[in-house]
Amino acid sequence: MARKNDKQLLVFYEDSIKKSNEFSMAKLSSKLTLNQMQLLAYAIYSTQQNGKTEFIKADFEKKFNLGEYRREEAKQDSKKLFDLNFSLDDLETGEFDFLHVFQRINYKDGLFTFRWSEDIIPHILDLKDRYITNGFLTIANFKSGFSWILYDYLKGNYGYWRKVLSKESLMKLFCVEDKKTYQNNTGRFRQAVLDVAIDEINQFTELEVNYTVEREGRAIVAFKITWSTGETVKSATDKQVKELKTIVETIENDYLEFININNEADRQRAINILKENRDVLRIVQEPISITYKKADLLIRQANQNIKQLHYLANKPESPYYNWLEEE
């Protein structure tokens, strides 16, 4: 069973991507740059959102705050992704199985279109169990592709809290096994690859990761990676935010009717409710921090508030709110 820590991460499931555990732990055939990882992730996201295998370049730029993503960059990155395959590679036993990712990638007038390999479809669509969810607000913080690789690998090993990997296996995971500097200097590998990944994961995600080294004589031969996981909290859905916004804005629009109630005690009760409603209205205007549970509670309270205001003002209940209750 996975170890727990005190971290809490807000996950926007409507702004996330899913990948099978196998794909998350897979070894890519070559090391991708950060932009290439982002492009692959956005292709998965687009497909999972509406089933379309296309997206607009401007939407991709906005999602990752890239600025201008030039045509030559797009061409170079697309070619790298087109040549990409991945292996379901057991780093401990050496067993592997190679699969292609794309059959086709096309770019024209700011529109990317692509066709997935049939082998990868089960790893990104119709996922029912054994998959990970990555929110864009989390992974967009990564400045290193090494962080992305290790984060996916650890999440794909859900239920574990420790892995012992040889130096060779870990270098293969990061696709740097052919780099002489890291082969000959483990300190450089730790500083430039492993430590960078762990620092960003600890800073931006729900995981808390540490490692120790195992030696034979003076040589480091393996790394024992340990991690704990915090709580992932589901964010409010777009439907919840829209519903809550409609209710509180309706109350605000009828503000004058409720503060002109003749009975002084009822008028004061109405004013208190209106003050509370304005607090909620401010939250709704920036809903990024609202959790699913909090949104549900605020919707229930807003419905009670409008009922009470209508009662105090001797107004009939709006049919709209009767419909909301039925929903």
C-alpha positions in Angstrom: 0.0 0.0 0.0 1.3 3.5 -0.9 2.6 5.7 1.8 0.7 9.0 2.5 1.9 12.5 3.1 0.1 15.8 4.0 0.2 17.4 0.6 -3.0 18.2 -1.2 -3.3 18.7 -5.0 -6.4 20.2 -6.7 -7.0 18.2 -9.9 -9.2 19.6 -12.7 -10.4 16.4 -14.3 -12.0 18.3 -17.2 -8.5 19.7 -17.9 -6.5 16.5 -17.5 -5.2 13.6 -19.5 -5.3 9.9 -18.8 -2.8 7.2 -19.7 -2.6 3.5 -18.9 -0.2 2.5 -16.2 1.8 0.6 -18.8 2.1 3.7 -21.0 3.0 5.8 -18.0 5.9 3.5 -17.1 6.9 2.8 -20.7 10.4 3.6 -22.0 10.3 5.9 -25.0 12.6 5.0 -28.0 14.3 8.4 -27.7 14.5 11.2 -25.3 11.9 13.9 -26.0 12.4 17.6 -25.3 9.9 19.3 -23.0 8.1 20.8 -26.0 7.8 17.4 -27.6 6.3 15.9 -24.4 3.9 18.8 -24.3 2.8 18.2 -27.9 2.3 14.5 -27.2 0.3 15.2 -24.1 -1.9 17.7 -25.9 -2.6 15.2 -28.7 -3.8 12.8 -26.0 -5.9 15.5 -24.4 -7.6 16.6 -27.6 -8.5 13.0 -28.4 -9.9 12.3 -24.9 -11.9 15.6 -24.9 -14.0 15.1 -28.0 -12.6 12.1 -29.9 -11.1 14.4 -32.6 -7.6 13.8 -33.7 -6.8 17.4 -34.4 -6.1 20.6 -32.6 -5.3 24.3 -33.3 -1.7 25.4 -32.7 -2.9 28.5 -30.9 -4.8 26.4 -28.3 -1.7 24.3 -27.7 0.4 27.5 -27.2 -2.1 28.9 -24.7 -2.4 25.6 -22.7 1.4 25.6 -22.0 2.0 29.4 -22.1 4.5 28.9 -24.9 4.3 32.2 -26.8 4.8 31.7 -30.5 5.4 28.1 -31.5 7.1 28.5 -34.8 6.5 26.3 -37.9 10.0 25.0 -37.9 9.8 24.0 -34.3 6.4 22.3 -35.0 8.0 20.4 -37.9 11.0 19.2 -36.0 8.9 18.2 -33.0 6.3 16.4 -35.1 8.9 14.5 -37.0 10.4 13.3 -33.6 6.9 12.2 -32.4 6.2 10.4 -35.7 9.4 8.4 -35.4 8.5 7.6 -31.7 7.8 4.2 -30.4 7.7 3.0 -26.9 8.4 -0.3 -25.2 6.5 -1.9 -22.4 9.9 -2.5 -20.8 10.3 -4.2 -17.4 13.4 -2.4 -16.1 14.0 -5.2 -13.6 13.5 -8.4 -15.8 14.6 -6.9 -19.1 11.4 -8.0 -20.9 10.2 -5.6 -23.6 7.5 -5.1 -26.3 7.8 -2.3 -28.9 4.8 -0.3 -30.1 4.5 2.7 -32.5 2.7 5.8 -31.3 1.5 7.6 -34.5 0.6 6.5 -38.1 0.5 10.0 -39.4 1.0 13.7 -38.3 0.0 16.6 -40.5 0.2 20.3 -40.1 -1.4 23.0 -42.3 -2.5 26.6 -41.6 -2.2 26.3 -37.9 -4.0 23.0 -37.6 -2.4 19.7 -36.4 -4.1 16.5 -37.5 -2.8 13.1 -36.6 -3.7 9.4 -36.6 -2.8 7.1 -33.7 -1.3 3.7 -34.1 -3.9 1.0 -33.3 -1.6 -0.4 -30.6 -1.7 2.8 -28.6 -5.5 3.3 -28.6 -6.1 1.0 -25.6 -3.6 3.0 -23.6 -5.3 6.4 -24.0 -9.1 5.6 -24.7 -11.8 3.7 -22.9 -9.6 3.4 -19.8 -11.5 1.7 -17.0 -8.8 0.7 -14.5 -5.1 0.9 -13.9 -4.5 4.4 -15.4 -3.1 7.7 -14.1 -4.6 11.2 -14.4 -2.3 14.2 -14.9 -3.7 17.7 -14.6 -2.3 20.4 -17.0 -2.0 22.8 -14.1 0.5 20.4 -12.6 2.6 19.2 -15.5 2.7 22.7 -17.1 4.9 23.7 -14.2 7.7 21.3 -15.2 10.7 22.9 -16.8 12.5 19.6 -17.3 11.3 16.6 -19.3 13.1 14.4 -16.7 10.5 15.5 -14.2 7.7 14.4 -16.5 9.3 11.0 -17.1 9.8 10.2 -13.4 6.4 11.6 -12.3 4.6 9.3 -14.8 6.7 6.3 -13.8 6.1 6.8 -10.1 2.3 7.3 -10.6 2.1 4.3 -12.8 3.6 2.3 -9.9 0.6 3.2 -7.7 0.4 1.1 -4.6 4.2 0.9 -4.3 6.3 3.3 -2.2 9.8 2.0 -3.0 11.7 0.9 -6.1 15.3 -0.2 -6.4 16.7 0.4 -9.9 20.2 -0.2 -11.1 22.1 2.8 -12.5 21.7 1.4 -16.0 18.0 0.9 -15.6 17.4 4.4 -14.3 19.5 5.9 -17.1 17.4 3.9 -19.6 14.2 5.3 -18.1 15.5 8.8 -18.6 16.7 7.9 -22.2 20.3 9.0 -21.3 21.9 5.6 -21.3 24.2 6.5 -24.3 25.5 9.7 -22.7 29.2 9.1 -21.9 29.3 11.9 -19.3 26.6 10.1 -17.2 28.1 6.7 -17.8 31.4 7.8 -16.4 30.3 10.3 -13.8 27.4 9.2 -11.6 27.6 12.5 -9.8 26.8 14.4 -13.0 23.9 12.1 -13.7 22.4 12.7 -10.2 22.9 16.5 -10.4 21.7 17.1 -13.9 18.9 14.4 -14.2 17.7 12.7 -11.1 17.9 15.6 -8.6 16.3 18.0 -11.1 13.4 15.6 -11.6 12.9 15.0 -7.9 13.1 18.7 -7.0 10.3 19.7 -9.4 8.1 16.7 -8.5 8.4 17.7 -4.8 7.7 21.3 -5.5 4.7 21.0 -7.9 3.0 17.7 -7.3 1.3 15.6 -4.6 4.3 13.2 -4.4 7.2 13.5 -2.0 10.2 11.7 -3.4 13.6 10.8 -1.9 16.4 8.4 -2.8 19.5 6.7 -1.4 22.3 5.0 -3.3 23.6 1.5 -3.1 27.3 0.8 -3.6 29.7 -1.9 -4.6 32.9 -0.7 -3.1 33.1 3.0 -4.0 31.0 2.7 -7.1 27.3 3.6 -7.1 25.4 0.6 -8.7 21.8 1.3 -7.8 19.3 3.8 -6.5 16.5 3.1 -4.0 13.8 5.6 -4.7 11.1 6.0 -2.1 8.0 8.2 -2.3 4.7 9.1 -0.6 1.6 10.4 -2.1 -0.7 13.2 -0.9 -4.4 13.7 -1.4 -5.7 14.6 -4.9 -8.9 16.7 -4.6 -11.4 16.9 -7.4 -12.1 20.4 -8.6 -15.6 21.8 -9.3 -16.9 20.8 -12.7 -17.8 23.4 -15.3 -21.5 22.4 -14.8 -21.3 23.1 -11.1 -19.6 26.5 -11.6 -22.2 27.5 -14.2 -25.1 26.5 -12.0 -23.7 28.3 -8.9 -22.9 31.4 -11.0 -26.5 31.5 -12.3 -28.0 31.4 -8.8 -25.8 34.0 -7.2 -26.0 36.4 -10.1 -29.8 36.1 -10.1 -29.9 37.0 -6.4 -27.6 39.9 -7.0 -29.7 41.2 -9.9 -32.8 41.3 -7.5 -30.8 43.1 -4.8 -33.0 46.2 -4.6 -36.2 44.2 -4.1 -34.7 42.4 -1.1 -33.3 45.4 0.7 -36.6 47.3 0.4 -38.6 44.8 2.5 -40.8 46.8 4.8 -40.4 44.7 8.0 -37.2 45.8 9.6 -36.2 42.4 11.0 -36.9 40.6 7.7 -35.0 43.3 5.9 -31.9 42.8 8.1 -32.0 39.0 7.5 -32.2 39.7 3.8 -29.2 42.0 3.9 -27.1 39.4 5.7 -28.0 36.9 3.1 -27.1 39.3 0.3 -23.7 40.0 1.9 -23.1 36.3 2.1 -24.1 36.0 -1.6 -21.6 38.7 -2.6 -18.8 36.7 -0.9 -19.8 33.6 -3.0 -20.1 35.8 -6.1 -16.4 36.8 -5.7 -15.4 33.2 -5.4 -17.3 32.3 -8.6 -15.6 35.0 -10.5 -12.3 33.2 -9.9 -13.4 29.5 -9.5 -10.0 28.0 -9.9 -9.8 27.0 -6.2 -13.3 25.6 -5.7 -13.3 21.9 -5.0 -16.1 19.6 -6.1 -17.4 19.2 -2.5 -17.3 22.9 -1.8 -19.2 23.7 -5.0 -21.9 21.2 -4.1 -22.2 22.8 -0.6 -22.3 26.4 -2.1 -25.0 25.4 -4.6 -27.2 23.9 -1.8 -26.7 27.0 0.3 -27.4 29.4 -2.6 -30.7 27.6 -3.3 -31.7 27.9 0.4 -30.8 31.5 0.3 -32.9 32.4 -2.7 -35.8 30.5 -1.2 -35.5 32.4 2.0 -35.2 35.8 0.2 -38.3 35.0 -1.8 -40.2 34.1 1.4 -39.1 37.3 3.1 -40.1 39.4 0.1 -43.4 37.5 -0.3 -42.4 36.6 -3.9 -43.4 33.4 -5.6 -40.6 30.9 -6.1 -39.0 31.0 -9.5 -39.7 28.0 -11.8 -36.0 28.0 -12.6 -35.1 26.9 -9.1 -37.8 24.2 -9.0 -36.1 22.8 -12.1 -32.7 23.0 -10.4 -34.0 21.0 -7.5 -35.4 18.3 -9.8 -32.0 18.1 -11.5 
